[in-house]
Structures are given as structure tokens and as C-alpha cells.
């Protein structure tokens, strides 16, 4: 999970929410949402490399609907293609540069990917606001 600030245009990683048998740790999600009080939830939407939808795309759309129902918040989705690969590259470059000491693990990749998704959402949101204000 990551948090994004519209005014500052920044995003930061928060935590990785574990899932078991396709279900997230709802207690962790409940706590993070209660602590941060978001206006909107954003979920990465996985597409195939060619842009087509997969079974996972359908599952994530269902999950987004469940989030909206559970928390009474708008849920937006962002194309998350290649975010994990980009996150892994960023972390490995940090390690090679000596900025990062420990080895790259899956939770680190997931946290950075969440930030990349949040940053994409911020860029898209800013672009949409600019288009709407320019009319």
C-alpha cells in the first residue's frame, strides 16, 4: 500500500498487506484506512503485456467493487503493467549504488510498485484536472 498526496503530488509506501487464499488481511486494511482517512482508493489493474485483459484483471475489478462496498469510498484503477519490474529495477539500482544495504525481497518490490501506481494515478488525476479546467 502507498499513500498519495494530491496537493504535494507525492506518494510514499506504507505497508504490504498479506493475503491468504485470495483474501487480504482485512484487519490491516481496516486499520490503514481508519488511520489515513483517504478520499479515494486506488488499485493497480493488471493487464497482459499487449494490453488485453486477463483472469486477474477480472478478479481485481471484483476486488475494487468489494473495497468500494466495504469502505464506502470511490475506487479507481490504474494500469499496473510493468510496475513490479520497474520497482525491482529501482531497488536493484539502489543496492548497486550503495543506497540500499539489504537484498531486494518481494515485499520491497510490492511497496515500491504501490508507490509507482500511486504516482501514475496522481499524474493521470492532474492531467484530468488540467483538461477539465482548460475548458
SERO-4910 file (N, C-alpha, C, O; in steps of 0.05 Angstrom, whole numbers):
BEGIN
 pado doro    nc1    nc2    nc3   cac1   cac2   cac3    cc1    cc2    cc3    oc1    oc2    oc3
  Unk    A     17    -24      0      0      0      0     18     25      0     40     25     10
  Unk    A      7     46    -12     20     71    -12      0     93     -7    -24     89    -10
  Unk    A      9    116      1     -8    139      5      1    160    -15     25    164    -19
  Unk    A    -18    174    -26    -12    196    -45    -25    222    -35    -47    222    -24
  Unk    A    -10    243    -39    -19    270    -31    -24    286    -56     -5    293    -70
  Unk    A    -49    293    -62    -55    308    -86    -42    335    -86    -32    344   -107
  Unk    A    -43    349    -64    -32    376    -63     -2    377    -68      8    393    -83
  Unk    A     12    358    -55     41    357    -58     50    342    -83     72    345    -93
  Unk    A     32    326    -94     38    310   -117     58    288   -111     74    281   -129
  Unk    A     58    278    -87     77    257    -79     63    232    -69     39    232    -62
  Unk    A     78    210    -69     68    185    -59     90    172    -42    114    176    -47
  Unk    A     82    157    -22    101    143     -5     90    115      2     66    112      6
  Unk    A    108     96      4    100     69     11     92     68     41    104     81     58
  Unk    A     72     51     46     63     48     74     70     20     84     87     16    101
  Unk    A     55      0     74     58    -27     83     50    -46     61     39    -39     41
  Unk    A     57    -71     65     48    -92     47     27   -108     62     31   -117     84
  Unk    A      3   -111     50    -19   -125     63    -18   -154     53    -21   -159     30
  Unk    A    -14   -172     72    -13   -200     64    -41   -210     55    -61   -200     64
  Unk    A    -41   -230     39    -66   -243     30    -63   -273     34    -41   -284     31
  Unk    A    -85   -286     40    -85   -315     42   -110   -325     28   -132   -316     33
  Unk    A   -106   -344     11   -127   -356     -5   -144   -335    -20   -168   -336    -21
  Unk    A   -129   -315    -30   -142   -294    -46   -156   -273    -30   -169   -255    -42
  Unk    A   -154   -274     -4   -167   -254     13   -146   -237     28   -127   -248     39
  Unk    A   -148   -211     26   -128   -194     40   -132   -196     71   -153   -205     80
  Unk    A   -113   -187     85   -115   -185    114   -133   -160    119   -123   -137    121
  Unk    A   -159   -165    122   -178   -144    125   -173   -126    149   -177   -102    148
  Unk    A   -163   -138    171   -157   -122    195   -136   -101    189   -138    -78    198
  Unk    A   -115   -109    174    -94    -89    167   -106    -68    149   -100    -44    153
  Unk    A   -121    -76    129   -134    -56    111   -152    -37    127   -151    -13    123
  Unk    A   -168    -48    144   -186    -32    161   -170    -11    176   -178     12    178
  Unk    A   -148    -20    188   -132     -2    205   -119     20    188   -119     44    196
  Unk    A   -107     13    166    -94     33    149   -114     54    139   -109     78    139
  Unk    A   -137     45    131   -158     63    121   -168     81    143   -173    104    139
  Unk    A   -172     69    167   -180     86    190   -159    106    197   -166    129    204
  Unk    A   -134     98    197   -112    116    204   -108    139    184   -103    162    192
  Unk    A   -110    133    158   -104    153    138   -129    168    127   -126    190    117
  Unk    A   -153    157    130   -177    171    121   -177    180     92   -181    203     87
  Unk    A   -171    162     74   -169    170     45   -196    179     34   -217    172     43
  Unk    A   -194    196     13   -218    204     -2   -225    184    -24   -248    181    -31
  Unk    A   -204    171    -33   -208    152    -55   -187    129    -52   -166    134    -41
  Unk    A   -195    106    -60   -176     83    -60   -168     78    -89   -184     80   -108
  Unk    A   -143     71    -93   -133     65   -120   -121     37   -120   -107     29   -102
  Unk    A   -128     22   -141   -118     -5   -143   -104     -8   -170   -114      3   -191
  Unk    A    -82    -22   -170    -69    -28   -195    -86    -48   -210    -97    -67   -198
  Unk    A    -88    -45   -236   -104    -63   -253    -85    -78   -272    -73    -65   -289
  Unk    A    -82   -104   -268    -63   -119   -284    -74   -126   -312    -95   -138   -314
  Unk    A    -59   -118   -332    -65   -125   -359    -43   -142   -370    -21   -142   -358
  Unk    A    -48   -157   -390    -27   -171   -404     -9   -151   -418    -16   -128   -421
  Unk    A     15   -159   -425     35   -141   -438     23   -127   -463     30   -105   -469
  Unk    A      6   -141   -477     -6   -130   -501    -30   -112   -496    -43   -102   -515
  Unk    A    -37   -108   -470    -59    -91   -463    -86   -105   -460   -105    -93   -452
  Unk    A    -86   -131   -467   -111   -146   -464   -116   -153   -434    -97   -152   -418
  Unk    A   -141   -159   -428   -148   -167   -401   -143   -196   -396   -143   -213   -414
  Unk    A   -138   -202   -371   -133   -230   -363   -153   -237   -341   -170   -221   -333
  Unk    A   -152   -262   -332   -169   -270   -310   -164   -253   -285   -182   -247   -270
  Unk    A   -138   -246   -281   -131   -230   -258   -143   -202   -260   -150   -190   -239
  Unk    A   -146   -191   -284   -159   -165   -288   -188   -166   -277   -197   -148   -264
  Unk    A   -202   -187   -284   -229   -191   -275   -230   -193   -244   -248   -182   -232
  Unk    A   -211   -208   -233   -211   -211   -204   -205   -185   -190   -217   -179   -169
  Unk    A   -188   -169   -201   -181   -143   -189   -205   -124   -191   -210   -109   -172
  Unk    A   -219   -125   -213   -244   -108   -215   -264   -116   -193   -277    -99   -181
  Unk    A   -267   -142   -188   -285   -152   -168   -275   -142   -140   -291   -134   -123
  Unk    A   -249   -143   -136   -238   -134   -111   -242   -104   -107   -249    -95    -85
  Unk    A   -239    -89   -128   -244    -60   -126   -273    -54   -119   -279    -36   -103
  Unk    A   -292    -70   -130   -320    -66   -123   -325    -73    -94   -340    -60    -80
  Unk    A   -311    -94    -84   -313   -102    -56   -302    -80    -38   -314    -74    -17
  Unk    A   -280    -68    -45   -269    -46    -30   -288    -22    -28   -293    -11     -7
  Unk    A   -300    -16    -51   -319      7    -52   -343      1    -33   -352     19    -19
  Unk    A   -353    -23    -34   -375    -31    -17   -367    -30     13   -382    -20     30
  Unk    A   -345    -42     19   -336    -45     47   -330    -17     60   -337    -13     83
  Unk    A   -317      1     45   -308     26     57   -325     50     49   -320     72     59
  Unk    A   -343     47     30   -360     69     22   -344     91      8   -350    114     10
  Unk    A   -322     83     -6   -305    102    -19   -304     96    -49   -308     74    -58
  Unk    A   -298    117    -64   -293    112    -93   -268     96    -96   -248    100    -81
  Unk    A   -267     78   -115   -244     62   -120   -237     66   -150   -254     60   -167
  Unk    A   -213     75   -155   -204     79   -182   -182     59   -188   -169     49   -170
  Unk    A   -179     53   -214   -159     33   -221   -139     47   -240   -145     65   -255
  Unk    A   -114     36   -239    -92     46   -255    -79     22   -268    -74      2   -255
  Unk    A    -72     25   -293    -57      4   -308    -31      0   -293    -14     18   -290
  Unk    A    -27    -25   -284     -2    -30   -269     18    -47   -284     37    -57   -272
  Unk    A     15    -49   -310     34    -65   -326     62    -55   -320     68    -31   -321
  Unk    A     80    -74   -315    108    -69   -312    116    -54   -287    140    -48   -284
  Unk    A     98    -48   -269    106    -34   -245    124    -51   -227    143    -41   -215
  Unk    A    118    -77   -225    136    -94   -209    164    -96   -220    184    -95   -206
  Unk    A    166    -98   -247    192    -99   -259    207    -72   -255    231    -72   -250
  Unk    A    192    -50   -258    205    -24   -254    214    -21   -225    235    -10   -219
  Unk    A    197    -30   -206    204    -28   -178    229    -45   -171    246    -36   -157
  Unk    A    230    -68   -183    253    -85   -178    279    -72   -189    300    -73   -177
  Unk    A    277    -60   -213    300    -46   -224    309    -23   -206    332    -20   -202
  Unk    A    290     -8   -197    296     15   -179    311      5   -154    331     16   -146
  Unk    A    301    -16   -142    313    -27   -117    340    -38   -122    359    -35   -106
  Unk    A    343    -52   -144    370    -64   -151    390    -42   -156    413    -44   -148
  Unk    A    382    -21   -170    400      2   -175    408     16   -149    431     24   -146
  Unk    A    389     18   -131    395     29   -104    416     12    -90    434     23    -77
  Unk    A    412    -14    -92    431    -32    -78    459    -30    -91    479    -29    -77
  Unk    A    460    -29   -117    486    -27   -131    500      0   -125    524      1   -123
  Unk    A    484     21   -121    495     47   -115    502     50    -85    514     70    -77
  Unk    A    496     30    -69    502     31    -41    482     46    -24    485     49      0
  Unk    A    460     55    -36    439     69    -22    423     49     -5    412     56     16
  Unk    A    422     25    -14    406      4     -1    426    -19      6    442    -28    -10
  Unk    A    425    -27     31    443    -47     40    432    -76     38    447    -94     29
  Unk    A    407    -79     45    397   -107     45    387   -116     18    382   -100      0
  Unk    A    385   -142     15    376   -154    -10    348   -146    -16    332   -139      2
  Unk    A    341   -146    -41    314   -139    -50    296   -164    -46    302   -186    -54
  Unk    A    274   -159    -32    254   -181    -27    227   -173    -39    223   -149    -46
  Unk    A    209   -192    -41    183   -187    -53    168   -165    -40    155   -149    -54
  Unk    A    168   -163    -14    153   -141      0    164   -114     -8    149    -95    -10
  Unk    A    190   -112    -11    202    -86    -20    192    -79    -48    185    -56    -54
  Unk    A    192    -99    -66    183    -95    -93    154    -86    -93    146    -68   -107
  Unk    A    137   -100    -77    109    -93    -75    104    -65    -65     87    -50    -75
  Unk    A    120    -57    -45    117    -30    -34    124     -9    -55    110     11    -58
  Unk    A    146    -12    -69    155      7    -89    135      7   -112    129     28   -123
  Unk    A    125    -16   -120    105    -18   -141     80     -2   -133     68     11   -150
  Unk    A     72     -4   -108     49     11    -98     53     41   -101     35     56   -109
  Unk    A     78     50    -95     84     78    -99     83     86   -128     72    107   -135
  Unk    A     93     69   -146     92     75   -175     63     77   -184     57     94   -201
  Unk    A     46     59   -175     18     60   -182      5     86   -172    -10     99   -186
  Unk    A     12     94   -147      1    119   -136     11    143   -152     -5    161   -157
  Unk    A     36    143   -160     47    165   -176     34    166   -203     29    188   -213
  Unk    A     28    143   -215     14    143   -241    -14    155   -237    -23    171   -254
  Unk    A    -27    147   -216    -54    158   -210    -53    188   -207    -70    203   -217
  Unk    A    -33    198   -192    -30    227   -188    -26    241   -215    -39    262   -220
  Unk    A     -9    230   -232     -4    242   -259    -30    242   -275    -37    262   -288
  Unk    A    -44    220   -275    -69    219   -290    -90    238   -279   -105    251   -294
  Unk    A    -91    240   -252   -110    258   -239   -104    287   -246   -122    302   -252
  Unk    A    -79    294   -245    -70    321   -251    -76    327   -280    -85    349   -287
  Unk    A    -71    308   -298    -77    312   -326   -107    316   -331   -115    333   -347
  Unk    A   -124    301   -317   -153    303   -320   -162    330   -309   -180    343   -321
  Unk    A   -151    339   -287   -159    365   -276   -150    388   -294   -165    407   -298
  Unk    A   -127    385   -306   -117    406   -325   -136    407   -349   -142    429   -358
  Unk    A   -144    384   -359   -162    384   -382   -189    396   -375   -200    411   -391
  Unk    A   -199    389   -351   -225    400   -343   -225    430   -338   -244    444   -344
  Unk    A   -203    440   -327   -200    468   -321   -195    485   -346   -199    509   -346
  Unk    A   -185    472   -367   -178    486   -391   -202    491   -409   -199    505   -429
  Unk    A   -225    480   -402   -249    484   -419   -263    509   -414   -283    515   -426
***
